[in-house]
């Protein structure tokens, strides 16, 4: 797992999901993870680069816009 020194905060992750009207299940399918993983990210934040990268692709933005 590739990690980096920046974290996508739990609050920002959840607000982005809600802003784009995704359920946890829908976002899980798009990111290739499980719904419980999405719930975890919404509580603890995301340090895994690939999850942040896939989220950026899904939201059509840059990784730097997310962290």
Buried (B, 14 or more C-beta within 10 A) or exposed (E): EEEEEBBBBBEBBBEBBEEEEBEBEBBBBBBEBEBEBBEBBBEEBBBBBBBBBBBBEBBEEEBEEBB
